[in-house]
Amino acid sequence: MSAIFPLQNPIWVTFTILLSVLVVPILMQRIRCPQIAGLILTGMIIGSNGLDLIENSPSQLSFCGQLGMLFIMFFAGLEIDIEQVRKSKLHGILFGIFTFIVPGCLCYFACIHILDMDNTLSIVMSCILGSQTLIAYPIISRYGLSKLPIVTIAIIGGLIAITSALVLFSVVQATAKESSWTRFILLAVESAAYIFAVIFFYPRLTRFFFKQVKNSFHHFVFIMILLALSAGLAQLIGLESIIGAFLAGIVLGRYVQGNQALTNRIDFVGNTFFVPYFLLNTGMMINPRSFIEGWDVIQIFTLLFAACTLGKWIVAFAFQKILKEDKHSRRILFGLSEAHAAGAFAISFVCIKLGIMGNNTFSVIVLIVLFSCILSTLVTEYSAYTVHKLMTSHVPKENTLEKTLIHFTNHHSVQSIIDITNAIRTDSAQQVGIHVTINGEHAKNFLRIGQEILDMASAGSSESGISIVTQNRIGNNITDSIVNSANEYDATRILLRLPVPSQVNNHFYNEFIYPFVQDYAKELLFARVSIPLNTIRNIIVIIPTPIQPNIFIKNGVKMFANMCRSIQCRIEFYSDDTTLSYIHSYADTFSVHKSHFYPIGNIQDLDMVISGLKNDHLLVLWGARTEHITHKHDDFAEIFNQIQYLPAESNIMLFYPQCNLSVIENFVINKTISHRTDGDLLKILRM
């Protein structure tokens, strides 16, 4: 056995690690224990300090472990709600300052007056135990609580705490090396330049790359390059790499979350491989023999662990009272701020090299890391589960299941249509994709092409983690075929593509748009988006005539609220004062971010709005339903033709809210005489 273990062959090391990553979470789930704590304990058992199955921190595990910590901070940055940060930044900063100072002062007092440590080591221990690592954040993310204000405060506080610890430790380190204060001034200047460069250049580079390259795999590689670059540059100027990863996550959040396929790839790679590797690597650094090798180690550990834990709890309790939150919020604050890992090890390793810290003190640190991580995950798991249960129990159940029927017409527009569907959908929504071929001599060939398009749509939806039902349909009339499919599948919305301006004329509205408005009573969406949806920076919604508030209007606002949250962009509403007041109340209900409301006097006022449209704006025309607004059909068609003939790179959407079925059933249909055959229309749609 001694000739076999510890394993050194990279293949067998990888096999053992992957086996642990697979088995341990399943086992922890069965016994209702946090998976994070289970992986840390497993690393401690299989490492050289335990059963010695794997040599201590092999190169591949250490490398993946470092990436795992970067992914944890990157995930935290991705899910930061910028609007929530603006509201909570003061509380977050104050929480970070106090959650560093209070435990740090308690630990400093214990080190100086009880343990008789020298001043330098006491300050270092205060830095380590005042810092924190968001090791329990994946639990929060798994329960879907990352948007809670209390979580945002904890994340901001965690960044402030680790930054404060590193800055204070840099002073100690400089003193030990007899460095000059000019180094600190230079670090401040370099840090400011680095942060400005990431904030300024990253969004522009990302938008440019996403517009030029459509492949989602290349998007994933590009984001990983930016993550590594940000972390590397932070380390290069003297900051911790985790700060760079966190900053990259904040800046790139809207571009990642607005692309479901990209989000799934990052989440899979991070949470399946690198984060578990980091947890195992953390466990392998812990020596369980420290419990029995010396009573001094146990005494020091007990005292310092109690001091830092008490300090973290006091701050969490105080902020719970200040913010008037419940006990579950206090536990989440405490759970997220309790763990020590990345910062603790980073500072400890430097201190060992400088001769500031000895082996016994390092054993105390690794024991504190172990128990703080276990306590953090236990408290966070219980609190997150309880809060999630309370939140879901108060959410009213939807009376009807949202189901979107998507009409696909050609290969190059498939991805943009899927992106729109993903952005507006709710979690329980279903998708149905169809392709319509007009019956005739070339029907067989177009059916084959249609199946290729639907297969492409299925593959694109699968990348986003969403299933889609497809139907390759043949019929004699485009409108009837699509509407009949929608009725067969009981769809609540139809999404269709608008062709480019060069392929249509003034009759297109009457020949294609208006028949749907007459024949289909539920939501209608016609869209043409020429750039990746997650690079849209502004949605402009024009509601040309007054509307009457009802549940269907509310559903329409909810849909655009989902889109704004998905791609994290600004939204502007243009209408009369009465309509804006209705929309504004609905927008508040659904937390539409960055929403702005502008009154317009008449249709002529829209010219200025339309002329100011940019290539990264999405112009939405809120369409007419007889039940909702009073207007002349010709006036609305004129507005549509005005926006339809904007340049081909313009992004346009036409939206019709649902109306009561009785209105459609009693409506006298006067279909305008078609100037083209259905075959001609289908040819236009395929372009």
N, C-alpha and C positions, 0 to 999 in steps of 0.2 A: 504493500500500500504506500509505503514511504517513497517508492520509486515513481508512483503515479501522482500522488498529491504532494504539494499543491500543484494544480493544473497550470501549465505554462503554454501549452499549445493553444494558439489563438482560436482554433476551431472549437476545441473542447471548452475553453473559457466562455466563448460566445454561446455554446449550447447550454451550459450551466446557467448562465445569466438569463437567457431567453426562457429557459424552463422555469426559473424563479419568477420572472415577469409574468408568465402565463398562470402558474399555479397559485402563487401567493395571493393575488387579488381575488381569485375565485374562492379560495379558502377563507379569506378575511370577510368576504361578502356573506358566506355561509354562517360564520359565527358572529356576524354583525359587529365587526371591528374595522377601524379605519384602514384602508389599503396602504396609505402612506406609512403609518406606523409599522405595518406588517413588513413592508419592503425594507425599512431601516433595520428592523430586528433581523430580517433574513440576511442582510449584508453583514451585520455583526456576527452572525452564526457561521456563515460560509467563508468569512475572511480569515486572514492569518492570525488574528487575535481570537478567533473562535475555533472551528473545526479544521481550519487551514485547508479548505478545499481549493481555494484560489489564492494565488500569491497576492499580497497586499497591494491593492490599487494597481492592477496591470495597466499598461499604457492605453489599451483600447477602452477600458472601463473609466479610467481617469479622464480621457478625452471626451467620451460621451457624457460623463458626469458633469464636466464643465459646460457642455452644450445644454444639458438638462436644466441647470440653474439659469442659463440665459433664456431658455424657453419659458420657464416659470415667470420670469420678469417680463418677457416679451408678451406672453398671454395677458398678464396683468395690465400692461400698457394698451394692448389691443382693445380690451373691453372697458377701458376708461371712457366714461361719458363726459365729453368736454364741457357740455352745458352744465352737468352736475358738478364738475370740478370748479367751474366758475362760481357756482352757488356755495360750494362746500370748501373752497380753497382755504379760507381763514380757519375754519374748524380743523381741517386736515393738517395745516401747518402747525397750529397750536397743539394738536394731538401728537404730532411727530416730535415736537420740541419737548413736551412734557413726558411722553412715553420713553424718551431718551434720558432726560434729566433726572426724573424721580427714581427709576431703578438704578441709574448710574450713581446717584448720590448715596443711596442706601448701600450699594455694593462698595463704594469708596469708603464709606464710614466703617463698614464691616472689615474691609481689608486693612485699614489703618489702625483702628482702635481695638479690634478683636483678634485679627490674624497677624498683626505686626508685620505686614508687608511693607516694603519700601514704597516711596511716593510714586516712582515711575511705574512700577508693576501695578500699583493700586489704580492709577489712572487708566492703564491699559485694560485691566479687568473691568473697569467702569465702561470703557468704550465697547468692549465685547458684549457685556450683559445689558447695556442700554440699547444696543442695536437689535435688529430683528430681521427675519427672513420670511417672506410670504410662502412658506412651505405648504401651508394648508389652503392656499388659494385655489388649487384644482378642485377642492371639495365645494367651495363657493360656486365655482363655475359649473360644476356638474349639476348642482341644484338650481341653476339659472338665477342666482341672486346677485350677479356681478353689477347690476345696475342700481342696487339699493344705495341710498345716500350714505348709510353707515359703512358700507363696504368701500365706497369711494374715499371716505374719510380715513379708513384704516389703511388703504393703499397709499394715499398721499402721505399719511403719517409714517408708514413704513419706509418710504423713500427719504423723507426728512430725517428719520432716525438713523438709517444706515449712512446717509451723507454726513450727518453730524458726527457719528462715530469715526468715520474715515478722516474727516477734517481734523478732529481732535487728536486722533492717532498720528496723523501726519506731523502735527506739532511735536508730539513726543518723539517720533522717529527723527525729525529734523534736529531736535535737541540732542538725541543720542549720537547723531552723526555730525553735530555742530554745523548744521547747514544755516545759511543766511535767510533772513526774512524776504529777500528778493525772490527766492524760490516760490514763496506763497503768493506773492503778487503776480509772478509769472503764471502760476497755476490758475489763479483767478481769471487772468486775461485769456489764457488758452481755453479754459472751460467756457467762458462767455462766447468766444469765437466758435468753438466746437458746437455748442448748443444752437447758435444762430445758423451755422452751416447746415446742420441736420434739419432744422425747422424750415429753412428757406429752400434748400436744394432737393430734399427727399420727395416732397409732393410733386414738384415739377418734373423730376426724373421719372417718377412712377407714372404720372399721367402720360408723359411722352412715350414711355416704353409700352404701356398698356394699349395705347392707341395704335402703335406701330406693329405690335406682336399680339395676335389673338389667342395663341395657344396657352391654356391654363397651366400646363406643366412648366412652360418657360416663365410664366408669372410667378410660380412657386419658387423656382431657382433664383429669380431676380430678387424676390423678397428676402430669401435666405442670404443672398449676397449683401443686401443692405443691412440686415441684422448683424452679420459678422463684421461688416465695415464699421458700423456704429459702435459695437462693443470693442473692436480692436482700436479704434481711434480714442475711445474713452480711456482705455488702458494705456495707450501711448502717451497721453498727456498727464497721467498720474491718477486718474479716477478709476473706480472699480468698473469692470466690464459689464456688470449687471445694471449699472446706471445707464450705460449706452444701450443695452437691450431694452430697458424700460422706456427710454426716450424714443427709440425706433418704433416700439409698439404704439405709443401715443400718436406719433406722426403718421404712421401707416395704417392706423386702425380703420379709417373709413374706406380705404381701398381694398383691404382684406375682407372686412365684414360685408362689403357690398358685392362680393363674389363668393357664392356659396361653395363652389367647387374648390376654390383656393383656400377658403376657411377649413374645409374638410381635410385637405391635404396637410395643412400646417398642424391642425389638431391631431391628426392621425400620427404623423411623424413625431411630434413632440410628446404627446401623452402615451403613445405606445412604446416608444424606444427611449428617447433621451431623458425625460423626467424620471421614469423608473430607474434608469442607469444612475442618475444623480443620487437618488434615494439609497440605492444599494451601495454606491461608493461612499456615501456619508456613513452608513452603517459599518462599513469595513474599516473606517478610521477609529471606531470606538473599541476600546479594550475592556471587555467585561471582567477581566481579572483585576481591574482597578477596585472592584468591590471588596476583594479579599486580600489584596497585596498590602494594604496599609490603612490603618485606622485614620491617619491624618488626612488622607485623600477623601475618605467618607465624611469626615467632619467639615472639611473645607467645602466640599460639594454641597452638603446639606445646608450649611449657612448661606452660601452665595446663591444657591438655587432658590431658597426661601426668600432671600432679599429681592432678587430680580423678579420673581413671580409676584411677590406682594406689591412691588412697585408698579408692574404692568397692570395688576388688578385694580389698584387704587386709581390710576389714571383712567382706565376703562369705566370704572364706577362713577368717577367725577364727571366724565363727558356724557355718560348716559343720563345723569341728572341734569346737566346743563342743556342738553339737547332734548330733554323730556321724552326719551325713548323708553322702550320696555326692557325687561331683563334679558330677553333674547338678543337684543342689539348690543347690550353690554358684553354678553358672552361672545358674540361675533368679534367685537373690538378686541377683547382679551385674547380670543383664540388666534386671530390673525397676527397679533403683536407679540405673542409669547415665544414663538420658536426662534432659536438661534442656530444658524448653520453657515451660510456662505460667508457673511461678514466675520463671524467668530473664527472660522478656520483661516480665512485670509489674513486677519490680524495676527493670529497665533503663530502661523508659519513664519511670518516676518520677524516676530518677537524671538522665536527660537534661533533664527539666524543671527540676530543682533545680540543674543545672550541675555535678553531681558527676562525670558520665561524658561523655566526648567521643565523636566519631564513630568514631575508630580503635578505641577500647575496645569500642564497640557492635558493630563489625565482628567483633572477636574473639569476642564473645558469640554472635553468630549463627552463626559457623563452629563453635563448640563445640556449639551446639544441633544443627546439621546432623549432625556426625560422631558426637555422642553418641547421637542418635536412630537413626542407621544402625547403629552398633555394638550398641546396645540391642536393636534388632529382630533383627539377625542372630544374636546370642547366644541370645536368648529363643526365636526360631523353631527353632534347632537343638536346644536343650535341651528345649523343650516337645515337639517331635516325637519325640525319643529317649525321654523319660519316658513319653509316651503309648504308644509302641510297646512298651516294656517292660511297662507295666501291662496292656495288652490281650493281650499274649502269655501272661500268667500267669492270665488270667481263664478259668475252666473254661467250656466251652460247655454251654448248656442242652440237656438230653436231649429236652425237649418244648417246643414253641413255645406261649407263653402266648396264649390267645385268649379274649376275654370276650364272651359273648352278653348283650346288653342288651335287656330287654323294656320298650318305651315304651308308655305308656297314655294320656297326655294332653299338651296343649301346655305347661302351666305347670310341669311337672316335668322337662322335657327338659334344661334347662341344668344343674340340680342333679345329675341322673344322669350327664351328661357330665363334670361336674367331679369326681365321685367316681371315675369310670373313669380320668380323667387322673391323679388323685392316687395310685391304687393300681397303675397299670400300670408295667411295665418298658419300656425303650427299644425292645425288639423285639416288644412285644405287638401283637396285632391285635384289632380290634373288629368285632362283628357286631350290628346293630340290627334288631329285629323288632317288628312289631305284629300282634296276633292278633285276628281277628274271628270270632265264633261264627256258624256257618252258620244262615241264617234269612231271613225276609222283609226285614229291614233290613240285611242283610249288605253290599249294594252301597253304601249310604250310609256305613256305618262303614269300608268299605275306602277310600273317598275321603278320609275324615277321617284314617284311618291313614296314608295316603300323605303328607298334609300334615304330620303329626307326624314321619314319617321324613325328609321333606325338611328340616324344621326341625332335626332331629338331625344330618343331613349337613352343613348349613350351620354349625351350632355346632361340629362336630368340625373342619371345614375351617379355621375361625378359630383353632383351637388347633394347626393344623398337623398334624392326625392324620386319616387316611382311615378311613372306616367303610363296611362292606358292609351294605346294608339289604334286608329281606325283608318284604313285606306279605302276611301269611299268613291263610288261612281254615281253620277246623277245627271239630270237634265237641266238643273238650275242651281247656280252657285248659292244664292241666298237660301233657297228652300233646303238644300242639302245640309248647309251648316246649321240652320235653325232646327231642322229635324234631328240632327245629331245631338244638339244641345238639349232638346226635349227628351230624347231617348235616354241620355245620361243624367237628366235632371240637373243640368249645369246652372249655376247661379250667375255666371259671367261668361261672355265670349270675348276672346282677345284675337284681334286680326291685325295684319300688317298693312300699313299704308305704303303704296308704291312711291318711287321717286318722282319728282315733279315733271321730269321730261317725258314720262309715260302717260300722263293724264291730261284731260282738258276740262272745260267748264261743266261738262255733263257727268263727270265722275261722281260728284256728290249725289245727284239724282239717280244715277244708275246703280250705285253700289252702297253708299252710306245710308241714304234715306230709306231704301227698302228694309234694311235691318231695323231701323228705328220704328218702322211701321209694324214689322212682323214679330219682333222680339221684345218682350216687356221687361226683361231683367237687364243687368248691367252690360254695357257695351264699351269695349276699349279698342280703338284703332291707333296703332303706334308705328313710328319710324324713328329709330335711334341709330345714329351712324357711328357712335363711339361707345366704348365699354360703359355700361351703366354706372359703375362705381367711380367713373371719372367725371360724372355730372356734378357741377358745383351749385347749381341754382335751378329750382323748379318754379316756373311762372304759370300760375293758374288763372285763366281769364274766365269769368262768369259774366257774360255780356248783359244778361237781363235778370230781374229779380226772381228769387226762388222762394218756395214755401217750405218751411222746415218740416221734416218727417224722418222716419227711421231710415229711409233709403238715402236721403241726403247725408244723414249721419254715417251710414255705411261707406258712402263715397269719401267723406273726409277721413274716415278710419283707414281706408285703403291708401290714401296719399300719406297719412301719418306713418303707416307701415313702411312705405317707400322711403320716406325721409329718415326714419330710424335705421333702415337697412343700409343706405348709402351715405348717411350722415351729412346731408346737404341742407342748404338754405331753401326755404319755400316762400313765395310771394303770392298773395291773392289779390286780384283786381276785380272789383265789382261795385255795386252801389252800397251805400252805408248800411241799409237794412240787411242785405245779404251778408255783408262782412261781419255784422254783429252776430248773426247766426253761426257763420263759419268759425268765428273767433271763439265762441263758447264751445263748439265741438273740438276745436284744435286744442283748447286747454284740457278738455276731458281726455284726449288721447295723447297728450304730451308731444305735440308736434314741435320739433326742435327748430330753432332759428326761424320762426314764422313771422311774417310781416304782412300788413294789410294796407292796401292803398285804394281809396275810392276813385271811381271814374265817372265822369258826368254823362258821357254818351259814347256811341260806337266810334266816333271820330277820334276820341281820346286814346283809343287803342293803338293808333298808328305809331305813337311815340314809344309805347311799350314793345310793340313788335319790331320796330326798327332797331331797338337796343339789344335784340337777341344776339347772343354770342354762341360760338360753336360748342361750348361746354355747358349750355343752358338747355333745359327741356321745357318747351312751351306746351301747355295743356289748355285746350279749349273745352270748357264744360258745356256739353251739348244740351239740346232742348228736348224736354218731355212735356207733352201737352198738359199733363196733370200738374207739373211743377211750375212752369213759367208761361207768361203770355208774351208771344213774339210772332213776328211774321216769318214764315219759312224761308222766303227769299232773302231776308236780311241775314239770317243765320248762315245760309249757304254762301252769301257774299263774304262773310267773315272767314268761313272755312277756306274758300278759294284764295283769300288773301294770304293766309298762312301756309296753305298747301303749295303755293308757288314760291315759297322761300327757297334759298339755295339747297341743293341736295344734301349738303352736310349738316343742315339744320335738324334738330331733334324735336319731333312733333308728336303730340298725343291728343286724341279726341276721345272724350269721355261722356257717356250717357248714363245717368243713374237709373236704377230700377223704378218702375211705376206699377201701380195696381193692374192686375190682369184685366179687371173690368174695363179699364180705360181703353186698352188695346182691343178687347173683344167688341166694344161698342163703337170703336173708331171706324169711320168710313174711309176706306183706303182708296185714294186716288193716285195710283202709281203713275209717275211721269212716264211718258212713252220712251222706251229705251232707244238710244241712238246706236247701240252696239249689241252684238250677240253675247251670250254667256261665254262662248269660246274666246271672243275678243277680250272680255274682262279678265278671264283666267290668264290669258297671255300677258296682260298688264301686271297682274299680281305676281306672276312668276319672275318678273324682271327686277 
